[in-house]
Amino acid sequence: MTIIKILTLIFNIISIAILAFGLFHTFEHPKNKAIYGYTIAGSCIPYLILLTIFVILEILQGNYKFSCLLFCVISPFIIGKLVKYETLKFYTAIQILCFVISAVVLIIKYF
């Protein structure tokens, strides 16, 4: 369980850093934007999987207070349905906020 907590926190911090980089950087070449997209997927997918495993294990142990972290797992999919090219930076900021909240909850409760 400790390994899952540490890996989740590491991928969370990496995802926040990558999303923040994309928020403040303007991509001029499509190739660089594609590489950035793959990097986001490479960091967010393991984070979402690890956070889901973490929440499920906590719920199975009878610790229901971490079920609020399920919102952080679902938020990229909700945001993906709502986002348009014009609102991309706004929703990226919301996604970063969700990831920061989940990182704070993980740090406060277990470290």
N, C-alpha and C positions, 0 to 999 in steps of 0.2 A: 504494500500500500504506500509506503514511503517513496518508493521509486516512482510510482505513478504521480504522486504529489509533486515531486521534484521535476519530473519530465514535463508535467502539465504547466508548471510555473515557468520553466525554461522556454517552452514553445510559446507560451503566452507573451513573454517579454520580447521574444523574437518577432512575433506577429505584430505587436504594438510598434516596434521599431520599423518594420517594413511598411506598415500602413502609414505611419507618420512620415516616412521618407516620401512615399507617393503623394501624400497630401500637400507637401511643400515643394515638390519638384515638378516641373513641367517637362513632359517628354516630347522631344522634337521628332524623333525617328520611331516609326512603328515597330521596328525590330526591338528597340529598347523597351517600349511599352509591353511588347509580348513577353520579353524576358522578365519584366517586372510582374506581369500577371502569373507566370509560372512560379515565380518566387513566392507570391502571395499564396497560391494554392499549396505550394510545398511547405509553407509554415502553418497555414490555418487549418488544413485538413488534419494533420496529426494532433494539433491542439484541440480541435473539436472532438476528435475520437477519444483522446485521453481525458478530456473534461467529462465526456459522457460516461466513460468507464468509471471515473472517480465518483460522479454523482450516483450512478447505479450501485456501486459498492457501498456508498454511505447510506443510501436508502435501504439496502438489504440488511445493513447493520442496525437499522432502526433510527438513524440520524436524519430526520426529515428536514432539518433547517437548511440543508444544502440543495434542496429542490429548487430554490430560487436561481441557482446557477444554470438550470435548464434554459432559462431565458437567454443566457449568454450563448448557449449552444444553438438555439433556434434563431437568434437575432440575425446572423448573416443571411439566412434564407428569407426571412421577412424583408430585410433591407434589399436583397437581390430582386424581389418582386416589385418593390416600390421605386427603385432608383432609375433615373433617366440620366442622360449625359449631362444635362444642365445642372442637376442636383447631386452629381457624383461626389464632390468635395464635402458637401453637407452630410451626406450619409456615411462617408468615410470617417468623418469626425464622430458621428454617433457610434459607429462600429468601434472606433478606438476607445470611446468612453465605456462601452460595454465590456471590452477586453480589460480595461483598467479596473473597472469595478470587480470583475472576476478575479483579477490578480490581487487586489486589496483583500478580498474575502479569503482567498487562499492563504495569503501571508498572515493576516490577523488570526485566523483560526488554527493554523498549524505550524507557524514558525515563530 
